[in-house]
């Protein structure tokens, strides 16, 4: 049987040329190509019996692990769905493409297809049932079918398939769905050290495990379909969750609790040569694996050499590479709330660098606050009824975090200031810096600034252009700005006069982070920055003056700038959101503009559906606090 090398009309010849140029079809597969079945679940960590969790009830996934290989150290590169899925579909870290923010939509550069397009180009029938949720625009037709009806059964006769089935039953929204009668006894829950032990928290955790059991049943149904069709020996099965548990300090958190996921891969005997020498049924591997590795792995299994632009490396197939020594994670805007952190882990330690240490971990994200655990946890903190480490989620972040994952699996003992861990800390600092520069991380531009500089083009192309994005220079100032322990008032004040607006932005942010004394020492420069040519610089300077200015006229001028920039009729969406985030932190200092805030527009014609709720949610929160 010869390989089909024709291109379907919906797939461009460019994609076929790309697939063939990347290695084409390995001759070893000329007779038979493996089918690939992906089973993905939402918002769950490795809470499976196969991972040693005695509280879990997951017989189908446990059986899959018995005839496959279980990855102990698999990471989603982002702790929330859309950025995580963006890493999966491209094989590229989203901060490199500009797709790091939740529910953003950015263009991919020319020549960077989504990996199912490369599979289609060499004859695979590709289906997705049904969630996509990418932060990047699709560059043409990606799937043969992406719908609730998509199924490998619909493939042309003789065609291999790559089929995805996504299970939403374990999603955050289903953990809090009521009424629900718990099946798992809440009394049996192991409440992690960072959560308060309350009936509401136990109930949410128990329901989480109930939903995982329901998900496991759905997995079993899909595996049974494969068996009934006689395709078990022809199909590689991959199961994974898309990020950590859908509870606060799990999902959205740049910690193992938000990033570690289950990953089980079964390679049937006829394709066992693709799995590598260390693969055996019913085994575990400690190899590190990240979501950026999934795309190159699928291409390798199909005999296609992964493109050099992909940041991940193949875990299986003829192009498999050595496992990485480190995994990398990121956190950007979470729905309506801006934040900025980057993380690195190896087999033992997790390092987190927080570039917004003036923001608390548990910022008010409307969607997260619909969960009973969030509500009761926040209420207990407000009432002063918590002790560390349960208070940490409601406190501002340190610039750096370092956790020993072997000794501290709940990640509550920050070792960043530990004298005996300084060598480890320094090593991780260097690894992170090298990574940021290597992938050309676009997170050091505010979201509105990134889009402005991209000019309607692909942010990735912007990031690769040192002239338009002098990352090394910007990073140097951002590192100083976000380490409040460094006395750098003079350097930050000088940065406000820099020719690059991103440097000026980090100068203003650094003064904001340091509070009243730093703001007092840079009044002239901050006042001038209220009229800066960059709206992002204006917003950062206005928050600094608005929160910490000691002169009433300065506060009034700062608030006026923020209200002006929060007007959706005269600003882009991301500037509006940036300004509203800042206004929310002014508290009573913004009380005099309540009427103006009530009159601000909440929507704009033509706005993407996924963005429509963000401005109203921010305004509602600000007004509720002020009123």
C-alpha positions in Angstrom: 0.0 0.0 0.0 1.5 3.3 -1.1 1.2 6.4 1.0 -1.4 8.9 -0.1 0.4 12.1 -0.9 -2.5 13.9 -2.6 -3.7 17.1 -0.9 -7.4 17.6 -0.3 -8.7 20.8 -1.8 -9.1 22.4 1.6 -5.4 21.8 2.4 -2.9 24.0 0.6 0.0 22.7 -1.3 2.2 24.7 1.0 1.2 22.4 3.9 2.0 19.3 1.9 5.4 20.7 0.9 6.0 21.7 4.5 5.1 18.2 5.8 7.3 16.5 3.2 10.2 18.9 3.7 10.1 18.2 7.4 10.9 14.5 6.8 8.0 13.4 4.6 6.9 9.9 5.3 9.4 7.5 6.8 9.7 4.5 4.5 9.2 2.2 7.5 5.6 3.3 7.6 4.8 2.8 3.9 2.8 -0.3 4.6 0.8 0.9 7.6 0.4 4.1 9.6 -0.9 4.2 13.2 -4.2 5.6 14.1 -4.0 8.0 17.0 -6.9 8.5 19.5 -6.7 11.4 21.9 -8.9 11.4 25.0 -8.7 14.7 26.9 -10.4 15.8 30.1 -10.9 19.3 31.5 -9.7 20.8 34.8 -8.3 17.8 36.5 -4.9 16.9 37.9 -3.6 13.3 38.3 -6.5 12.4 40.7 -6.7 8.8 39.3 -6.3 5.5 40.9 -3.4 4.8 38.5 -1.5 7.7 40.1 -1.9 6.1 43.6 -4.9 8.2 44.6 -7.0 5.8 46.8 -9.9 8.2 46.9 -10.4 8.2 43.2 -12.6 5.8 41.3 -11.3 5.5 37.8 -11.3 1.8 36.6 -11.1 2.5 32.9 -8.1 4.9 33.0 -6.5 2.5 35.5 -6.8 -0.3 33.0 -5.4 1.9 30.3 -2.4 2.7 32.5 -1.9 -1.1 33.0 -1.4 -1.6 29.3 0.3 1.7 28.7 2.9 4.0 30.2 2.0 6.6 32.8 3.9 9.9 33.0 4.6 11.0 36.5 5.8 14.5 35.6 3.6 15.8 32.8 2.8 19.5 32.8 0.4 21.7 31.1 2.4 24.8 30.1 -0.4 27.0 31.3 -2.9 26.6 34.2 -6.0 27.5 32.2 -7.6 26.0 29.2 -7.2 28.3 26.2 -3.5 29.1 26.6 -2.8 25.5 27.4 -4.6 24.3 24.2 -2.7 26.9 22.2 0.6 25.3 23.3 -0.8 21.9 22.3 -2.1 22.9 18.8 1.1 24.8 17.8 3.9 23.1 19.7 5.1 26.6 20.5 5.0 28.4 23.8 2.1 30.9 23.6 4.2 33.8 25.0 6.2 33.5 21.8 3.1 33.9 19.6 1.4 36.5 21.8 -1.3 33.9 22.7 -0.5 33.8 26.4 -3.6 35.7 27.6 -6.8 33.9 28.3 -9.2 34.1 25.4 -7.1 36.2 23.2 -7.2 35.9 19.4 -3.9 36.6 17.6 -2.6 35.7 14.2 0.0 33.0 13.6 2.9 33.9 11.3 3.0 32.6 7.8 4.5 29.1 7.7 3.2 28.1 11.2 0.3 25.7 10.7 -1.5 23.9 13.4 -0.1 20.4 13.6 -3.3 18.6 12.5 -2.9 20.4 9.2 0.4 18.7 8.7 -1.2 15.3 9.5 -4.0 16.0 7.0 -1.4 16.9 4.4 0.0 13.3 4.5 -3.4 11.6 4.5 -4.7 11.5 8.0 -8.4 12.0 8.6 -8.5 14.4 11.6 -11.4 15.0 13.9 -12.0 17.0 17.0 -15.0 16.4 19.2 -15.4 19.2 20.0 -13.6 21.9 22.1 -11.0 24.0 20.3 -10.6 27.1 22.5 -7.3 28.3 20.9 -5.9 31.8 21.6 -4.7 32.0 18.0 -6.7 32.2 14.8 -6.9 29.1 12.7 -4.8 29.4 9.6 -7.2 27.7 7.2 -8.9 24.4 7.7 -7.4 22.5 10.6 -9.8 19.6 11.0 -11.7 17.4 8.6 -14.5 17.7 11.2 -14.6 19.7 14.4 -18.0 19.3 15.9 -20.0 17.3 18.4 -20.6 14.8 15.5 -16.9 14.4 14.7 -15.8 10.8 14.8 -13.1 8.6 13.3 -15.8 6.3 12.0 -16.6 8.9 9.3 -13.1 8.6 7.7 -12.6 7.6 4.1 -11.9 3.9 3.7 -8.3 3.0 4.4 -7.4 6.4 5.8 -5.6 6.5 9.2 -7.2 8.8 11.7 -6.1 11.3 14.3 -9.2 11.7 16.5 -9.8 13.9 19.6 -12.6 13.4 22.1 -12.8 16.1 24.9 -14.7 15.4 28.1 -16.1 18.5 29.8 -17.8 16.7 32.7 -14.8 17.4 35.0 -14.8 21.1 34.2 -14.7 23.8 36.9 -18.3 24.6 36.2 -19.4 21.1 36.9 -17.6 20.9 40.2 -19.8 23.6 41.6 -23.0 22.6 39.8 -25.9 22.0 42.2 -28.0 20.1 43.1 -25.6 17.2 43.3 -25.6 14.4 45.8 -22.0 13.4 46.6 -21.0 9.9 45.8 -17.5 10.3 47.2 -17.8 10.9 50.9 -16.7 14.4 51.7 -15.3 13.2 55.0 -12.7 11.2 53.1 -11.3 14.2 51.2 -7.6 15.1 51.8 -7.9 18.8 52.1 -4.6 20.4 50.9 -2.7 22.5 53.3 -3.5 25.7 51.4 -7.3 25.3 51.6 -9.4 25.8 54.8 -11.1 22.7 56.0 -14.8 23.6 55.8 -17.8 21.6 54.7 -18.0 23.7 51.5 -14.4 22.9 50.5 -14.9 19.2 51.3 -18.1 19.2 49.2 -16.4 20.8 46.2 -13.4 18.3 46.4 -15.8 15.4 46.7 -17.8 16.5 43.7 -14.6 17.0 41.8 -13.8 13.3 42.3 -17.4 12.4 41.4 -17.0 14.2 38.1 -13.7 12.4 37.4 -15.5 9.1 37.9 -18.1 10.2 35.4 -15.3 11.3 33.0 -13.7 7.8 33.4 -17.0 6.2 32.3 -17.0 8.3 29.1 -13.3 7.3 28.5 -14.4 3.7 28.8 -17.1 4.2 26.2 -14.6 5.6 23.7 -12.2 2.8 24.3 -15.0 0.3 23.9 -15.8 1.8 20.5 -12.2 1.1 19.4 -12.4 -2.5 20.6 -15.7 -3.1 18.9 -14.3 -1.9 15.7 -11.3 -4.2 16.0 -8.9 -1.3 15.9 -7.1 -1.7 19.3 -3.9 -3.0 17.7 -3.9 -0.3 15.1 -4.4 2.7 17.4 -2.1 4.6 19.7 -4.1 6.0 22.6 -3.2 9.2 24.5 -5.1 10.4 27.5 -4.3 13.6 29.3 -6.0 16.4 31.4 -5.7 20.0 30.2 -4.5 21.5 33.5 -4.9 21.3 37.2 -8.0 20.9 39.4 -10.8 23.4 38.7 -10.7 24.9 42.2 -8.9 28.1 43.4 -5.2 27.7 43.8 -5.4 24.8 41.3 -6.7 26.1 38.0 -5.1 29.5 37.1 -2.2 29.0 39.5 1.4 28.7 38.2 2.2 25.9 40.6 2.2 22.1 40.3 -1.4 22.2 41.6 -2.4 24.1 38.5 0.0 22.6 35.9 0.6 18.9 36.7 -1.7 16.7 34.7 -2.2 13.0 34.1 -0.7 11.6 30.9 -1.1 8.0 29.8 0.1 6.7 26.5 -0.7 3.2 25.1 1.3 2.0 22.1 0.0 -1.4 20.7 2.4 -4.2 20.0 2.5 -3.7 16.2 3.8 -0.2 16.7 6.0 -0.9 19.7 9.1 0.2 17.9 7.8 3.7 17.9 7.7 3.9 21.7 11.4 3.6 22.4 13.4 1.2 24.5 12.1 2.4 27.9 8.5 1.8 27.1 6.8 -1.2 28.6 3.2 -1.9 29.5 2.1 -1.0 33.0 5.1 1.1 33.7 5.7 4.6 34.9 8.2 7.1 33.6 9.7 10.1 35.5 10.6 11.8 32.2 9.4 15.4 32.1 6.8 16.1 29.4 5.1 19.4 28.6 2.2 20.3 26.3 4.5 21.8 23.7 5.9 18.2 23.3 2.5 16.8 22.2 2.5 18.3 18.6 6.0 17.2 17.7 5.3 13.7 19.2 2.2 13.2 17.1 4.1 14.4 14.0 6.9 12.0 14.8 4.5 9.1 15.2 3.2 10.0 11.7 6.7 9.9 10.3 7.0 13.7 9.9 10.0 15.5 11.3 8.8 18.2 13.7 9.4 21.7 12.4 12.4 23.5 13.8 10.2 26.4 15.0 8.4 24.1 17.5 9.7 24.5 21.0 8.7 21.0 22.1 10.4 17.8 21.3 9.0 14.4 20.3 8.6 11.8 23.1 7.9 8.9 20.7 8.4 8.0 17.1 11.5 8.0 14.9 12.2 11.7 15.7 12.0 11.3 19.5 14.5 13.3 21.4 16.0 13.2 24.9 13.6 14.2 27.6 14.0 17.9 28.6 15.8 18.8 31.8 13.2 21.5 32.6 9.6 22.3 32.0 8.3 25.9 31.5 5.0 27.4 32.5 3.4 30.8 32.2 0.5 32.8 33.5 -0.9 36.0 31.8 -4.3 37.6 31.9 -6.9 35.4 33.4 -10.2 36.5 31.9 -10.7 40.1 33.0 -7.7 40.2 35.4 -4.1 41.0 34.4 -1.2 39.1 36.0 2.2 38.0 34.8 4.3 35.0 36.1 6.7 32.5 34.6 7.6 29.1 36.1 10.3 26.4 35.7 10.5 23.0 37.2 12.8 20.0 37.0 12.4 16.6 38.6 12.4 18.0 42.1 12.0 21.8 42.3 9.6 24.4 41.0 10.7 28.0 40.6 8.2 30.8 40.0 9.1 34.4 39.0 6.3 36.8 39.6 6.4 40.0 37.5 3.3 41.4 39.2 4.2 41.0 42.9 1.9 43.9 43.8 -1.1 41.8 42.9 -2.5 39.1 45.2 -2.7 35.5 44.0 -6.5 35.4 44.5 -7.5 38.5 42.4 -11.2 38.7 41.8 -11.8 36.7 38.7 -15.6 36.6 38.3 -15.7 33.1 37.0 -13.5 31.7 39.8 -15.6 33.4 42.4 -18.7 31.5 41.4 -17.2 28.4 43.2 -18.3 27.8 46.8 -14.7 27.1 47.9 -13.6 30.5 46.6 -16.4 32.3 48.3 -16.1 30.7 51.7 -12.3 30.9 51.6 -12.4 34.6 50.8 -15.0 35.3 53.5 -12.9 33.5 56.1 -9.9 35.6 55.1 -11.8 38.8 55.2 -13.0 37.9 58.7 -9.5 37.3 59.9 -10.2 33.6 60.7 -7.3 32.0 58.7 -3.7 31.2 59.5 -0.8 30.6 57.1 -0.6 28.9 54.7 -4.3 29.3 54.1 -3.8 33.1 54.0 -1.2 33.1 51.3 -3.7 33.1 48.4 -5.1 36.4 49.5 -1.7 38.1 49.9 0.6 39.8 47.5 3.1 37.6 45.8 6.8 37.4 46.5 9.0 38.2 43.5 10.3 34.6 43.6 9.1 31.3 44.8 11.0 28.0 45.1 9.4 24.7 46.2 10.8 21.3 46.9 8.1 19.1 45.3 9.3 15.9 47.0 9.1 17.3 50.5 6.4 19.9 50.0 3.8 18.6 47.5 1.3 21.2 48.5 3.8 24.0 47.7 3.4 26.0 50.9 7.0 26.4 52.0 8.7 29.0 49.8 12.5 28.3 49.9 13.5 31.3 47.8 15.1 33.0 50.9 16.6 29.8 52.3 20.4 30.1 52.5 21.0 26.4 51.7 18.9 26.8 48.5 20.6 29.8 47.0 22.6 27.8 44.5 19.4 26.1 43.3 17.7 29.5 43.1 20.5 31.0 41.0 20.4 28.0 38.6 16.7 28.4 38.0 17.1 32.1 37.5 19.5 31.5 34.7 17.4 28.8 33.2 14.4 31.1 33.1 16.3 34.0 31.6 17.7 31.8 28.9 14.2 30.5 28.1 12.6 34.0 28.0 15.3 35.2 25.6 15.2 32.0 23.5 11.5 32.0 22.9 11.3 35.8 22.7 8.7 36.0 25.3 6.2 38.8 24.4 4.8 39.1 28.0 7.1 42.0 28.7 4.8 44.1 26.5 1.5 45.0 28.0 -1.3 43.5 26.0 -2.4 46.7 24.3 1.2 47.6 23.6 1.8 44.2 22.0 -1.1 44.6 19.6 -0.1 48.2 18.8 3.4 47.2 17.9 2.3 44.2 15.9 0.2 46.5 13.8 -2.4 43.9 12.8 0.3 41.4 11.9 1.4 38.3 13.8 2.8 39.2 17.2 5.3 36.3 16.7 6.9 38.3 13.9 7.1 41.3 16.2 8.8 39.2 18.8 11.5 38.0 16.5 12.4 41.5 15.5 14.9 43.0 17.9 14.5 46.4 16.5 10.8 46.5 17.2 11.1 44.4 20.4 14.5 45.0 22.2 13.7 42.2 24.7 17.1 42.1 26.5 16.9 45.8 27.3 13.2 45.6 28.4 13.9 42.5 30.5 16.7 44.1 32.3 14.4 46.9 33.6 11.5 44.5 34.3 13.8 42.4 36.4 14.8 45.4 38.5 11.3 46.8 38.6 9.7 43.7 40.0 12.2 43.0 42.7 10.9 45.3 45.5 13.8 44.3 47.7 16.1 46.2 45.4 16.4 49.9 46.1 16.2 51.2 42.5 14.2 54.4 42.7 16.8 56.3 40.7 17.0 53.7 37.9 13.2 53.4 37.7 12.7 57.1 37.6 15.3 57.4 34.8 13.5 54.6 32.9 10.4 56.9 32.7 12.5 59.0 30.3 13.6 56.2 28.0 12.8 56.2 24.3 11.1 52.8 24.4 7.6 52.8 25.8 8.0 49.3 27.2 11.0 50.5 29.3 9.0 53.5 30.5 6.1 51.2 31.4 8.3 49.0 33.6 9.7 52.1 35.2 6.3 53.2 36.2 5.3 49.6 37.4 8.5 49.4 39.5 7.6 52.7 41.3 4.1 51.4 41.8 5.3 48.2 43.3 7.6 50.1 45.8 4.7 52.3 47.0 4.5 55.7 48.6 8.2 56.5 49.2 9.2 55.6 45.6 6.2 57.5 44.2 7.1 60.6 46.3 10.6 60.5 44.9 9.4 60.5 41.3 6.5 62.9 41.3 7.7 65.1 38.4 8.3 62.1 36.2 5.1 60.3 37.1 3.1 63.5 36.4 4.7 63.8 33.0 3.9 60.1 32.4 0.2 60.8 32.7 0.4 62.3 29.3 2.8 59.7 27.8 2.4 58.7 24.2 1.7 55.1 25.4 -1.6 54.5 27.1 -0.1 51.6 29.0 2.5 54.0 30.5 -0.3 56.4 31.3 -2.2 53.7 33.2 0.8 52.4 35.2 1.7 56.0 36.2 -1.8 56.8 37.1 -2.2 53.8 39.3 1.0 54.7 41.1 -0.1 58.3 41.7 -3.7 57.3 42.4 -2.8 54.8 45.0 0.2 56.4 46.7 0.1 60.1 45.8 0.0 62.3 48.9 -1.2 65.4 47.0 -4.9 65.6 46.3 -4.4 67.2 42.9 -2.1 64.3 41.8 -4.7 61.7 42.9 -7.5 63.6 41.0 -5.4 63.9 37.9 -4.5 60.1 38.0 -8.1 59.1 38.5 -9.2 61.3 35.6 -6.6 59.6 33.3 -7.8 56.1 34.4 -11.5 57.0 33.8 -10.6 58.4 30.4 -8.7 55.2 29.5 -11.5 53.0 30.8 -13.8 54.4 28.1 -14.5 51.7 25.6 -15.7 54.2 23.0 -12.3 55.9 22.8 -9.9 53.1 23.6 -9.1 49.6 22.5 -10.5 46.8 24.7 -7.2 45.9 26.3 -6.4 49.5 27.3 -9.9 49.7 28.8 -9.3 46.5 30.8 -5.9 47.7 32.0 -7.4 50.9 33.2 -10.3 49.2 35.0 -7.9 46.8 36.7 -5.9 49.8 38.0 -9.1 51.7 39.1 -10.2 48.6 41.1 -7.0 49.0 43.3 -7.7 52.7 44.1 -10.5 51.8 46.4 -12.0 54.8 48.1 -9.7 57.2 46.2 -11.9 56.5 43.2 -15.1 57.2 45.2 -15.6 60.6 43.6 -16.0 59.2 40.1 -18.7 56.7 40.8 -21.2 58.5 38.6 -18.7 58.6 35.8 -18.0 54.9 36.1 -21.7 54.1 35.9 -21.9 56.0 32.6 -18.9 54.2 31.0 -19.8 52.0 28.0 -19.9 48.3 28.7 -19.9 47.0 25.2 -18.9 47.8 21.7 -20.4 46.7 18.4 -18.5 43.9 16.7 -16.6 42.8 19.8 -15.7 39.1 19.9 -18.1 37.1 22.0 -15.5 35.8 24.4 -14.6 39.4 25.4 -18.1 40.8 25.9 -18.3 40.0 29.6 -14.9 41.3 30.8 -15.7 45.1 30.9 -19.1 44.6 32.6 -17.5 42.3 35.2 -14.8 44.8 36.0 -17.2 47.7 36.3 -19.6 45.7 38.4 -16.8 44.8 40.9 -15.5 48.3 41.2 -18.9 49.8 41.7 -20.0 47.2 44.2 -16.9 47.9 46.3 -17.4 51.7 46.1 -21.1 51.7 46.7 
